Amino acid sequence: RFSPEEIPVSDLADEALFIDQEAIYTQTVNLIDSARTSIYVEQAVFTEPRLLQLLISKSQAGVDVRVLLDQWQKVNHASLDQLKSHNI
């Protein structure tokens, strides 16, 4: 086991993942905002400015933030540069 504690995950219904973009976004913001020790993100494409800034803010507040992005997606280059400039 990697973690002795249960890790909270989204409680959105399966159907919401495909049709309710606003609910997903709100839940994502809430999950990131409530993190106290660590945040791990894996995305093929990640360009949402508000979420990027929230991750940077959490990192600056002492939360261990790690992001895995597809470096070959050109759209990720600006996000990668921004995250790297904040040691994320």
ZIWOTA-V629771 format. One record per backbone hydrogen bond with DSSP energy under -1.0 kcal/mol. NH is the residue of the N-H (numbers start at 1). CO is the residue of the C=O. E is the energy in kcal/mol with one decimal. If there is no record, write none. Layout:
nh = [NH	NH]
co = [CO	CO]
e = [E	E]
This chain:
nh = [16	18	19	20	24	25	26	27	28	29	30	31	32	33	34	39	41	43	52	53	54	55	56	57	58	59	60	61	62	63	64	66	68	73	76	77	80	81	82	83	84	85	86	87	88]
co = [13	15	15	16	20	21	22	23	24	25	26	27	28	29	30	64	66	68	48	49	50	51	52	53	54	55	56	57	59	58	37	39	41	70	73	74	76	77	78	79	80	81	83	84	83]
e = [-1.2	-1.3	-1.2	-1.5	-2.1	-2.6	-2.6	-2.5	-2.5	-2.6	-2.5	-2.6	-2.5	-2.9	-1.9	-2.8	-2.5	-2.3	-2.4	-2.6	-2.0	-2.4	-2.3	-2.6	-2.4	-2.3	-2.5	-1.2	-1.8	-2.4	-2.6	-2.7	-3.0	-1.6	-2.1	-1.5	-3.2	-2.5	-2.3	-2.8	-2.9	-2.1	-1.2	-2.0	-2.4]
